[in-house]
């Protein structure tokens, strides 16, 4: 098969260009719903530690894949880019996931907008962040070497909400332990996949 034949045969497929933090959830949704027409490629989850780099990374990835795919869907919310990612996607002519961040679209953007004003002292974790708590929270904040900084970083927080995408008792107990570690009230809120699933289903 020539390159042009391969491109033609795949032109009906959709590429999901996603944050690495969502890889497991997207693969689970693909399998559960039989979305075999969707391919997944992920950018490093560590980009969340440097959100200013996300738009350029997305632009490079879209340029790399757009000759092969008829449609590319960017599975990122704004994620701290201050609207720059949205403008980047508009300029590229690709759609992206709605919402300010993953906590919002997992909760459901409409519901999150309603509760946001009453939860500004809430620290959120998702399944991914519970699994990667040390790599994405504890160590980047320097709490592994200076636990005394917990009161500096989290002194104005009141509770930790674990937005659970799955019913996993091990993750729940880990999230509870992290809440205790940070001195916060613990709440588990089963959100499932929220607007992530709805958006992919609409494709």
Beta strands, then each sheet from edge to edge (+ up, - down):
strand 1: 14-19
strand 2: 38-43
strand 3: 71-75
strand 4: 95-96
strand 5: 122-126
strand 6: 159-164
strand 7: 185-190
sheet 1: 2+ 1+ 3+ 4+
sheet 2: 5+ 6+ 7+
end
